[in-house]
Amino acid sequence: MGEAERGESAPRLRISFWCSNGHETQPSFASDAQVPDTWDCPRCGFPAGQDRDNPPAPPRTEPYKTHLAYVRERRTDADGEAILAEALAKLRGEI
């Protein structure tokens, strides 16, 4: 089955996108489609934009935090001591 038998394809546009590593990708879009502002680079996965001189910044990944690290962000050592003392008092039957 050849192209001639399927009819005409929709008019296409090839748009260039560049990532912060300098990779260029050129996906094709239908001429009447809305072109997105960013496109994921197929080589490195970073976001790519249409401005070659000012590509989007790579996403900032935060290191994994344990539950204890999140608790320490919210509570001071004095708060922790008070909570521990209260829990121990309940276990000992003092409260």
C-alpha positions as CSV (number, residue, x, y, z in Angstrom):
1,M,0.0,0.0,0.0
2,G,1.7,3.2,-1.1
3,E,1.3,6.8,-0.1
4,A,-0.7,7.6,-3.2
5,E,-3.3,5.0,-2.2
6,R,-3.9,6.5,1.3
7,G,-4.5,10.1,0.2
8,E,-2.6,13.2,1.0
9,S,-1.0,13.7,4.3
10,A,-1.6,16.8,6.4
11,P,0.8,19.7,5.8
12,R,3.6,19.6,8.4
13,L,6.0,22.0,10.1
14,R,9.4,20.9,11.5
15,I,10.2,23.0,14.5
16,S,13.7,23.1,16.1
17,F,14.1,22.7,19.9
18,W,17.4,23.0,21.8
19,C,18.2,21.8,25.3
20,S,20.8,23.2,27.7
21,N,23.3,20.5,26.5
22,G,23.1,21.9,23.0
23,H,21.2,19.0,21.5
24,E,18.8,19.9,18.7
25,T,15.6,17.9,18.0
26,Q,13.1,18.7,15.2
27,P,9.7,17.1,15.8
28,S,7.1,17.7,13.1
29,F,3.7,19.1,13.8
30,A,0.6,19.6,11.7
31,S,0.6,23.1,10.3
32,D,-2.6,23.9,12.2
33,A,-1.5,22.4,15.5
34,Q,-0.5,24.4,18.5
35,V,3.3,24.1,19.0
36,P,4.3,23.6,22.7
37,D,6.8,26.0,24.4
38,T,9.0,23.1,25.5
39,W,9.8,19.6,24.2
40,D,11.7,16.8,26.0
41,C,15.1,16.2,24.5
42,P,15.2,12.6,23.2
43,R,19.0,12.4,23.9
44,C,19.3,13.6,27.5
45,G,15.7,14.1,28.7
46,F,16.2,17.8,29.6
47,P,13.5,20.3,28.5
48,A,14.2,22.0,25.2
49,G,13.0,25.3,23.9
50,Q,12.8,27.1,20.6
51,D,15.4,29.7,21.5
52,R,18.8,28.3,20.7
53,D,20.7,30.9,22.7
54,N,18.5,30.7,25.8
55,P,17.3,27.1,26.3
56,P,15.3,26.2,29.4
57,A,17.3,25.3,32.5
58,P,17.5,21.6,33.5
59,P,15.1,20.6,36.2
60,R,16.5,20.8,39.7
61,T,16.3,17.5,41.5
62,E,16.3,17.5,45.3
63,P,18.2,14.7,47.1
64,Y,16.1,12.0,48.8
65,K,15.1,12.9,52.4
66,T,14.1,10.4,55.0
67,H,11.1,10.9,57.3
68,L,13.4,11.8,60.1
69,A,15.0,14.6,57.9
70,Y,11.5,16.1,57.3
71,V,10.7,15.9,61.0
72,R,14.0,17.7,61.9
73,E,13.1,20.5,59.5
74,R,9.8,21.1,61.3
75,R,10.9,20.5,64.9
76,T,13.7,21.8,67.1
77,D,15.7,19.5,69.4
78,A,13.8,20.9,72.4
79,D,10.5,20.0,70.8
80,G,11.7,16.5,70.1
81,E,12.8,16.1,73.7
82,A,9.4,17.2,75.0
83,I,7.6,14.8,72.7
84,L,9.8,11.9,73.7
85,A,9.4,12.7,77.4
86,E,5.6,12.8,76.9
87,A,5.6,9.4,75.0
88,L,7.8,7.8,77.7
89,A,5.5,9.1,80.4
90,K,2.5,7.5,78.7
91,L,4.3,4.2,78.4
92,R,5.2,4.2,82.0
93,G,1.6,5.0,83.0
94,E,2.5,8.4,84.5
95,I,0.0,10.2,82.4
